């Protein structure tokens, strides 16, 4: 049996890796001139690896399989201690560590710990904002959620399915449950090893997929690829765009999945400064302006130059998109100046990483819409000879995460092996 895997992001690399381990021949077709997809380590912007895409390892639970590779490869990591490493501009204008702010404000603390007590379960039809209002969140709390949790989730609260977050609300012990770690050696140190020995064709833009009898794929270049089965790892934004045509048309199940999922606009504004901006122990800022979230990949390293990244999604990203690159970078700088009290701050270099404009992503990561709780499961369901992977097809608690994408590729490979 032979398989074509479309996409050399983490899901596609994982699928091909596990197929190869099972003795199944797999060819990976990748539209870009690089592997990694929405995980993209840049080594030219600064003297340290800078992540233009996915950046962190989220948590240390057994499901976070990235640690298996980190340990196997001996990669160095840094732990983001969110309570003490992060500064927040509070609603009252105070400038406190996250730990200090949470201790001073029970209202803020709830938006970080998600200890909701005996609050009722969210309903599938409820968006996050409506649910939080129903259980008593104040407008101040909702503003905190908007600039922290919702921004991290990738969209405005009105487009986030509250029920999809129910497990997080139920199990969360606050920041301890969601400790983040950075691979100091760069995420590419992981995904390039994952790709070792795989048959990958770069610069191969897929246009047509005929799955009527096996899988026959036509690339933009005119090349034809045929296989017994295919693994589709295309980002949700590309699936929504119809840039890749399926023949016969995909079944109603897939159309239902597409209708229930939205690709969130995600952008990064990355700045290089000649000197550190804050105490070297401070690695993140929760701002009141746009961008509302900042972090420094320079934390934990000993060098003079400092990189800071502003992270924007949802309406924050739409505001930046409307401004355009130059004005967006200036707006980000103005927010940073205001938060740290340095009105004359200048950067040495800046980069606008605009994922919504990327033709092979068309957005950052997926969100589940209210009323469509089963959409991810529908997207993940195999339709032989096509099998489905990618972060949008992961269970709700694993989406928008590298290890979640990896798990979907492993699942698709297992489905193919079991079908042989």
N, C-alpha and C positions, 0 to 999 in steps of 0.2 A: 504494500500500500504506500502511496505517496500523497503528501499534503502540501497545499500552498497556504502560507500564513500571510495575511495582508496587514502590514504594519510592523515596524521594528521598535515600537515602544516597549515598555516593560511587559505588558500583557503578551505581545507577540513574541518577544524574546523568551519569555517564560514558557509559552506554548511550544515553541520550536525546541527549546532546551529539554523539556520533559518528553516530547515526542522522540527526540534523538536518543534519550536515555532508555526509551522503550523499544528502540530499534526501528522506528518509523522514519522514513525519509521525509524531510521537510525543507521547503524553500521559502524564504521570507522575502516578500516584496515590499520595499520601503520607498516612498515618494521623495523623501528628503535626501540630502547628501551626507547624512549622519544618522546614527542610531540613537535611541533614547526617547524619541517622541517628545512628550511634554516634560521629560526629565532632561535637562540640558545644562551641563556644566561648562562654563566658559573659563578659559585659562589665559585670556589676553587682556581682559578688562583691568585686572589688578595682579598683584604678586601672590594672591591666594586664589584658590578655586572659588568662583562665584556662580551660584545657581540661578539661572534665568528662568527655570521651571520649578518643578517640585524641589523642595529644599530640605525637609526634615524627616526623621524617622519618628513616627507618632506612637509613643508608648513602648512597653516592654512585655506585653502579654505574649503567650505562646503563638497567637495568630500573626504576630509581627515577624514574618519569616525573613525580613531583611537582616535581622541579627544573625541568622545562620550564615549568611554571606559575609557579614562584617567580621564575625569570629573566624570563619574559614580563611579569609583573606588578611586577617590581622590589621584591619583598618582602624584608625584612631577616630574617636567620637568625642563630642562635647555636649554636656547636659545643660539645657536651658532651665535654670531655676526660676520659674516665672514669678514666684512671690517676691524674690529679692533682686533679680536681675532686670526687672521691668519697672519702668516709671509710667505713671498714669496722670493725665490731667483730669481731675475730677469735675463733676458738675459745678462745684463751688469755685473752681479755678485753682484748687490746691495742686501742688506738684509733689506727689508721694510715690514711694515704692508700692507695688501692687499689694504687698503684705500689709503695709501701713494703711492703705486705702480700704482694704477689705475689713481690717480690724476696726476702722473708724465708721464704716457704713454697712450695716447689715443688709441694706437694700442692694448695694453693689455686690456684696459677698454672694448673695443668692444667684446673681447673674454669672458668677464664676464657678461656684460649687455645684449649681443646679440641684441643690437639696430642696426639693419641692414638697417635702413632707407627705401628707396624705392627699395631695392634689389629684383630681380625677385624671384618667387617661385621656390623651388627645384623641380626637376623632379624625378619621381619614380625610374628611372634607374640610377640616380646619387648617388654615395657614398658621404659621408660627405666631404671628402678631395677635391674631384673633384668640388663639388658645391662651397666650400669656395674659392678655387682658381679661379673659374669662376667669383665670385663677387668681387675679388680683394684682398683676404687675402694674406699677405706676408708670407714668409717662417718662419719668427720669430713668427708671429701670429699662424701659424699652429703648431709650436712647443709648444706654450702655450696651444693650444686646445688639443694636444696629451697628455700632462701630467696633464691636469685638466679635461676638459669636456669629452673627449673620454675615458680617464681612468675611470671616474665615470660611463660612459655609458656601459662599460664592454667589449669593443673590440677596435681594431685599426680602424681608420677612413675609411679605404677602405672597411670595412664590415658593416658600419653603413649606413642605408638608410636615405639619407638627407631629403626626403619628410616626413619621420616619425617624424622628429624633427621640421617640419614647424610651428606647432602651438606654440611650445616653443619659436621659434625665433620671432614669430609674437606678442605673448602676454607678453614676458618677460620684467620686469622692473628691471632686474638684481637680486642681492642677496635678495632684499626685497620680490620678488615673491617666492624665493626658500629657505626661512628661514628654517633651520633645528633645530630640538629639540631632546634632549635625555631624555629618561625616566630614571630618577635617581634611581628609585626603580627596574629597570631591565625590559626588554621586557617580561620576563616570568611572571611578575606580571599581565600582560594583557592576554597573551595567555593561561595561566593556568585557569584564570577565564572564558575565552571564552569556555574552555573545560569542565567546571563544569557540571556534570550530563549527559554527553554524553557517549554513549556506544563505548568505544575505545579498540581495541585489538592490543596491542603492540607486536613487534617481529613477525609480520605476513607478510612474504615476498610473494607478489603475483607473480605467474608465468604465469597463463593462465586465460584469460577472454573470456568466451563463451557468446556472446550476440545475439545468433540466436533466442532465445525464452526466454525473460526475461534476467537475468544476472546470470551466474553461474561461480564462481571463484574458482580456485584451488591454494592453497598456497604451498610454498616450503615444508612445513611440511606434506603435503598430505591432509590437511583439505579442505573441500568443503563448500563454502558459496553461498547461492542462494537468489535472491531478484528480485523484479519487475523491478528495474532500478538501474543504477550505476552512480556515479559521479567520473570522472577520473581527478585527480589533480596531476598526476605524473609529475615531472620536465621534461622539454624538453630534457635534456640530457638522461634521462632514456627512454623516448619515442624514441629517435634516436637510442638507443642501441639495441632495440629489446629484451631486457631482459624480457619484459612482452609480451606474445604472445596473439594476438587477433584472435578469430575465430567466424564468418568469418573474413577475412582480412578487415581492415578499408577501407572505400571508397576513391576514388580518391581525394575528397575534403580534407581529412585529410593528404593524402600523399603530396598534394600541400602545405598545411600549414607547414608540417615538413620541406619540401624542402626550404621554404622561411624564415625559422627561424634558428638561430644558437645559441648554448649555449656558452656564453662567459666564458673563464677561469678567475676565481676570487679567489684571495687568500688574507689572512691577515697574517701579521707578528706582533705578539703581544709581547711587552716587558714590564717587571716590573723593575723599577729602585728604589733604596732605597730613593732617594731624588728627588725633582723637578728639571727638566732640564733647564727650562726657567722661565721668569716672570710668576707667577701663572695666570696672565690674558691671557696668550697666549695658545690657545688650538688647533692650527693646523699649519701645515707647508706644503707649496707647494715647493717641492725640485726639483733640476735639475737632481738628480740621481735616482736610483731605490731602494726603492719605491719613486714615485713622489708625493704621497699624504700621509700625516700623520695627525693624530688627537689624542687627549688625552681624554679618558673618565673620567680622574681624575679632569678635569676642573669643577669648581662649587662645589667641595667637599673639606672638611678640613681634610686632612690626609697627612702624610709625604711621604709615598711611592707614586710613580707616574707610571701610565700605559700609554704607547704610542703604537698606532697601525699604522702600515704601510699597505697601501691598494694598491694592484696591480691587473691589469687585462690585457687582450690583450697580446701584445708582452712583456710588463714588466713581466707579469705572466709566459710567456713561458721561458723567461730568467731564472727566479727563479726555475721553474720546472726542467730545464736542469741542474741546479746546485745541486739539492737535498736539503734536509731539513737543515743540518748543515751549508753548505756553503751559502744557501739562507739567513739564519738568520744572518750569519756573514756579508754578503753583505749589508743587511738592516742596521745593526749596523754601518757599515762604512759610509753609506750615512748619517745617523743621526749624526755621529761624525763630518763629514765634514760641514754639514749645521749649526750646533750650535757651531762649533769651539772647540770641546772637544775631542782631539785625543786619550785620554786614557779612554774614557767612557766605563763602563762595566755594564752589566745588571745583575739583581739578578735572573731573570727567563725569559724564552722566550717560545713562542708557535707558531708553523707554522700551520695555519688553511688552509688546502689544499682542497678546495671544488671540483676541478676537479677529485681528487682521491677518493672522497666520493662515494661509490657504489650506494647510494640512491639519489644522486643529479647529479654527473658527470658534475659539472660546477657550475657557480654562478647564472647567470640569462640570460634571452634570449635577443637577438638582432635581429632586422628585417633587412634582406639583401636587397641590392639594387635590384629594379625590382620586389619586392614582398610586396608591401604596404598592400595588403589585407590579408596577411598570418595570422595575429592575429585574424581577423574576421572569417576566415575559421576555425581556430582551435577552436574558441569559439562556433561555430554553433553546435547545438544539433543534435545528430544522435540517436534518441530513439531506444532502451532503455538506450543508453549511453548519458550522459550529461558531459560537459567539463568545467573545471575551472583550476585555477593556473595562476601565474603571466604572463606566455607566452600568455595567452588568453585574457589578459586585453587590453583595448584601448592603443594606443601608449603612451599617456601622463601619463598612470598609471602603466606601467610596471616597474619591478625591485623595486617596493615599497610595503610595507606591506599592506597599505590601498588598493592598487590596487588588490592584491591577495584576500583580504577580499571581495571586490566588486564582483569578479568573482564567489566566492562561494555563495554569496547571489543571484547572477543572476541565477546560476545553480539550486539552491533551488527553486527559483520562477518559473523557467521553468518546473520543475517537478510538483510543486503544480498546475500550470495551466493546465498540461497535464492530471491530475487525472480526 
